[in-house]
């Protein structure tokens, strides 16, 4: 059972509770830098996130007019929502400091970089998104990273067998 600590003054959980993660992003992209941003959501979107009904697969972030927008992220409609329900794939505003936006803007001008959502999570009761400044991997880069992962796994197996005296 997943136990989450709660603060004494409020009923809000503390710590980090993952809603959705984009595991394919780390395979398809080389992550250069990561940023944590708040996200502006409606009430039914937060309730849907609490139910774990969000996916980041097709998501990306854009910068327009000194604002950062999250696009392509699917947060399913809330089952008990009425006419107040939200559109599942609407653009959502990300909350970053002005200095972070300016830094991101200058790094985005570099060719071949994109802002990709890596994970969506609750942090002290608030929904946050972890953004990765990413550069696309080529096919041979993907093969190299898979080969490196397999070699590291084999080394760990060998070290484990050696520690147990089975070599």
N, C-alpha and C positions, 0 to 999 in steps of 0.2 A: 504494500500500500504506500502511496506517495504522500509522505508527511511534509507539510510546509509550515515553517515557523510563522507565528503571527505576533505582531507588536502588542504590547499591553494596552496602549491608549486607543488603538483602533482594531477593527476586525479585519484589516487589510493584510494579506500575506506578504511576507518579506522574502527576499531572495529572487532567484531567476527561475521562471517556469516557462519552458519552451512550448510555443504554440505550433510553429511550423519551421522546418529548416530546408534549405535548398542544397542538398548534398551534391547534386549534379553540377552546381556552379564551381565547386572546387576541382572537379574533373575537367570541365570545359574551359576554365579560365585560370590564369595565374593571378592570384590576389596580391596586389601591391601594397595596399593599406586598408584598414578597416575604420569605420566610423559608427557611432551609436547615435541614433536620431529618434526623437519622439514622433508620433504619428497622430494626425488629427482624424478622429473617427466619430461616427454617430453612435448613439446608444445601442442600436440593434447590431452594429458591427462588433462592438465590444462583447456583447452577449454571445454572438456567434463565435468570436475568438475564444471566449471562456469554454465553449463547447468543443474547441479544437478544430473548427471547420474553416481552415484557411490553407491556401497553397501558394507557394512562391515560384513555381516552375517557370512561368513565362514573364516574370516580373523584371522590371528595370526602372531606373530613376533618371529623370531629366531635370535640367536646370533651365528655368525660363524666368526672365525679369527678376533676378535675385531671389527666386524661390525654388525650392527643390520639391518635385512631385514624383510620387511613386505610381507607376502605371503597370497594368497587366497583372496585378496581384488579385487573386480570386478569394474573396471572403464570402462564403455562402450566405444566402438570406437566412435570417433568424426564423426558426420554425413557428414560434408563437407571435411573430411580428404581424402587424396589421398594415394599414395604409402608411405607417411610418417606416416600413422596411426600406432598406437601402438597395442600390444597384450593385450587383456582385463585383463587377470589374471597373468601378469608377476610379478616377484619378484621386489620389489622396495626398494631402499636403504633408510634407515632412518638416519637423521642427528642429532646426539647427541654428547655432549662433552665426551671426553675420560673418565673423572671421573664418569659420569653418566653410561657409558657402563660398567665400572669396577664394579660399585655398583650393576647394574642389573645382571651382570654375577654371582656375589657372592650370590645374592638373588635367582637367577634361579637354583642354585645348590640345594637349599632346595627342597625337594620332593613335588610334587603336585602343583607347581606353574607354571603359564604360562603368557605370554605377550599377551594381547588381545586389539585390537583397540576399543576404546569406541566411538570416534567421529572423523570426518574429517571435517575441517573447514578452512575458510580463515581468517587469522589474519594479518591485515595491508597489504592485497594484496598477501600474501604468503600462500601456502597450508600447514597446520599443521595437525598432527594427535595426538590425546590424547590416550596414551597407559595406560592400567591398569595392574598392577602386580596382578594376580588373582589366587585364589585357588577355585577349583570346589566345588560346593555345593552338598550335598547329597539330596535325595528326601525329607526327613523330614525337612531339613533346608529350602527348598523352601516352604514347607507347613507352617512352622513357620513364615517366612517372609510375606507370603500372609495373615495369620491370624493376624499378628501385624498390617499390613497395613489396613485391614478391621476394626480392633478395633480402630485405630487412626482416621479413617474416621468417624466411628460412634460417637466417642467422640467429634469431630469437629461439627457434625450435632447437637448433643445434646447441645453443648455450644452455637451454633447459635440459636437454638430454645429457649433456656433459656434467651439469650440476648434480644430476641424479645418478651419475656413474654408469650410464648406459652406452657410452661411446666406445 
